[in-house]
């Protein structure tokens, strides 16, 4: 009897379908209900927060919106507030001048075209000032439950480093992930991969020694495994702290 042949990686990945399913099973077991670390209470607040988060940290955005949203958290209120007054609330965020202009302009368009409601289609979202594909994907996924994947720097790094969905640009990685992620994990895959990249598979100092995905990872430079039972835990406490 000939020896069993090793399972082949699925097209577009360095992992097999069974390994991809195992990867997301572990992420789900560690964090069954992941969500964004941006604070929001409505689709509009989320849209504004995501627009503000470009080239900024979620922590920094949350500090700004904690002051802004009690004053103006609807399209009408933002338009009434005006661009100059809005800048005072978001001046601690990078590119705040351009972001203030975009937030006021998109608020005005929401009132004119969508009765003040955030649209649930990608085309309508991407027609708003300051809203690109990544921002639209975040809103569709987080506010409306669509199985979209917004590929930011964290997801791009994780997908390439571990061999899940390697690609030279974010759109290639996104298209691969949409095809490769099993349907049962599609809703939350975006958040799991971001959190894994933010707190474990970090850019400069990845915590390979405590990585939940260590044996699945295909990164040649990964460090040895330490204690599996402490894997992928730091972000859980950080999320709780941010939500307080």
C-alpha positions in Angstrom: 0.0 0.0 0.0 1.4 3.4 -1.0 1.8 6.0 1.7 -1.0 8.6 2.0 -0.3 11.8 0.0 -0.4 15.0 2.0 -3.4 17.2 1.4 -2.9 19.9 -1.1 -3.3 23.5 -0.3 -6.5 25.1 -1.8 -6.0 27.4 -4.8 -5.0 30.9 -3.7 -3.8 29.8 -0.3 -0.9 27.9 1.3 -3.3 26.1 3.6 -5.8 23.3 2.9 -9.5 23.7 3.3 -9.4 21.7 6.5 -6.6 23.9 7.9 -8.5 27.1 6.9 -11.6 25.8 8.7 -9.5 24.9 11.8 -7.9 28.3 11.8 -11.2 30.1 12.0 -12.6 27.6 14.5 -9.8 28.4 16.8 -10.3 32.2 16.4 -14.0 31.7 17.1 -13.4 29.5 20.1 -11.1 32.2 21.6 -13.5 35.1 20.8 -17.1 34.0 19.9 -18.5 37.5 19.4 -15.8 39.8 18.0 -16.6 43.3 17.0 -14.9 46.6 16.1 -13.0 48.5 18.7 -14.5 51.8 17.4 -17.3 53.0 19.8 -20.6 53.7 18.1 -24.3 53.4 18.7 -25.8 53.8 15.2 -24.8 53.1 11.6 -24.1 56.8 11.1 -21.8 57.0 14.1 -20.0 54.0 12.8 -19.6 55.5 9.3 -18.2 58.7 10.8 -15.9 56.8 13.1 -14.5 54.7 10.2 -14.0 57.7 8.0 -12.1 59.4 10.9 -10.0 56.2 11.5 -8.0 56.4 8.3 -4.4 56.7 9.3 -5.4 57.0 12.9 -5.8 54.7 15.8 -9.2 53.4 17.1 -8.2 54.7 20.5 -7.6 58.2 19.1 -10.9 58.2 17.2 -12.8 57.0 20.3 -11.4 59.9 22.3 -12.6 62.4 19.7 -16.0 60.8 19.1 -16.6 60.6 22.8 -16.8 64.4 22.8 -18.4 64.8 19.4 -21.3 62.3 19.4 -23.1 63.7 22.4 -23.2 67.0 20.5 -23.7 65.8 16.9 -24.4 62.2 15.9 -26.8 62.6 13.0 -26.3 63.9 9.5 -28.5 66.9 10.3 -26.6 67.7 13.5 -23.3 67.4 11.7 -24.4 69.8 8.9 -25.7 72.2 11.5 -22.4 72.0 13.5 -20.5 72.9 10.4 -17.0 72.2 9.2 -15.1 74.6 11.4 -16.8 73.6 14.6 -16.3 69.9 13.7 -12.6 70.4 13.4 -12.4 71.5 17.0 -13.7 68.1 18.1 -11.4 66.0 15.8 -8.3 68.1 15.8 -6.3 65.4 17.6 -6.8 63.0 14.7 -4.5 63.0 11.7 -5.7 64.7 8.5 -8.6 66.3 10.5 -9.1 69.2 8.0 -9.9 66.8 5.1 -11.8 64.5 7.3 -14.0 67.3 8.6 -14.8 68.4 5.1 -15.7 64.8 4.1 -17.9 64.2 7.2 -19.9 67.3 6.6 -20.2 66.6 2.9 -21.3 63.0 3.3 -23.8 64.1 6.0 -25.3 66.5 3.5 -25.5 63.9 0.8 -27.1 61.5 3.2 -29.8 64.1 3.9 -30.3 64.9 0.2 -30.2 61.3 -1.3 -31.0 58.9 1.5 -33.4 60.7 3.9 -30.6 60.9 6.5 -30.1 57.1 6.6 -26.9 55.3 5.9 -27.4 53.2 2.7 -26.9 49.5 2.7 -25.4 49.1 -0.7 -21.7 49.3 -1.6 -22.3 51.6 -4.6 -24.2 54.1 -2.5 -21.7 54.1 0.3 -18.7 54.5 -2.0 -20.5 57.5 -3.6 -20.1 59.4 -0.3 -17.1 61.7 0.2 -14.3 60.0 2.1 -15.8 56.6 1.7 -13.8 54.0 -0.2 -14.1 50.3 -0.6 -12.5 49.5 2.8 -14.8 51.9 4.7 -17.8 50.6 2.8 -16.9 47.0 3.7 -16.6 47.9 7.4 -20.0 49.5 7.5 -21.7 46.7 5.5 -20.2 44.1 7.8 -20.4 45.8 11.2 -23.5 47.8 10.9 -25.5 45.5 8.6 -24.1 42.1 9.1 -22.9 41.5 5.5 -20.1 39.0 5.1 -17.6 41.5 3.7 -13.9 41.7 4.6 -12.3 45.1 4.8 -8.6 44.5 4.2 -6.6 46.9 6.3 -2.9 46.7 7.1 -3.4 44.1 9.8 -5.5 41.7 7.6 -3.1 42.2 4.7 -0.1 41.3 6.8 -1.8 38.3 8.5 -3.2 36.9 5.3 0.3 37.1 3.6 2.4 36.1 6.6 0.5 33.0 7.7 -0.2 32.0 4.1 -4.0 32.2 4.4 -4.5 34.4 1.3 -1.3 35.8 0.0 -1.5 38.6 -2.5 0.5 41.7 -3.7 -2.4 44.2 -3.1 -5.3 44.5 -0.8 -8.0 43.8 -3.5 -6.3 40.5 -4.4 -6.2 39.5 -0.7 -9.8 40.6 -0.2 -11.1 38.6 -3.2 -9.2 35.5 -2.0 -10.5 35.8 1.5 -14.1 36.1 0.3 -13.6 32.9 -1.7 -11.6 31.0 0.9 -13.3 31.8 4.2 -16.0 29.1 5.0 -19.5 30.5 5.1 -20.0 29.9 8.8 -17.1 32.2 9.6 -17.7 34.8 6.9 -19.6 37.3 9.1 -16.8 37.6 11.8 -13.7 36.8 9.8 -12.9 40.5 9.3 -12.8 41.2 13.0 -10.9 38.0 14.0 -8.1 38.7 11.5 -7.8 42.4 12.5 -7.6 41.5 16.2 -5.1 38.8 15.5 -2.9 41.2 13.5 -3.3 44.0 16.0 -2.4 42.0 19.2 -0.6 38.8 18.2 0.7 38.8 14.6 2.1 42.3 15.0 4.2 44.0 12.3 7.5 44.4 14.1 7.3 42.0 16.9 4.8 39.2 16.2 4.1 37.1 19.4 4.6 33.8 17.6 5.5 32.1 20.9 1.9 32.5 22.1 0.1 32.3 18.8 -3.1 30.3 18.6 -2.4 29.6 14.9 1.3 28.7 15.3 1.2 25.2 13.9 -0.9 26.3 10.9 1.2 29.4 10.1 3.4 29.1 7.0 5.7 32.1 7.9 9.3 30.8 7.7 10.6 33.2 10.3 8.0 32.4 13.0 9.4 31.9 16.6 9.0 28.7 18.6 5.7 28.0 20.3 5.5 28.7 24.1 2.2 28.0 26.0 -0.8 27.3 23.9 -3.2 27.9 26.7 -2.2 31.6 26.9 -2.5 32.1 23.1 -4.4 35.0 21.5 -5.6 36.5 24.8 -4.3 40.1 25.1 -6.9 41.7 22.8 -9.9 40.4 24.9 -8.9 42.5 27.9 -8.0 45.5 25.7 -11.5 45.4 24.0 -13.2 45.3 27.4 -11.2 48.3 28.5 -12.1 50.3 25.4 -15.7 49.6 25.8 -16.0 50.8 29.3 
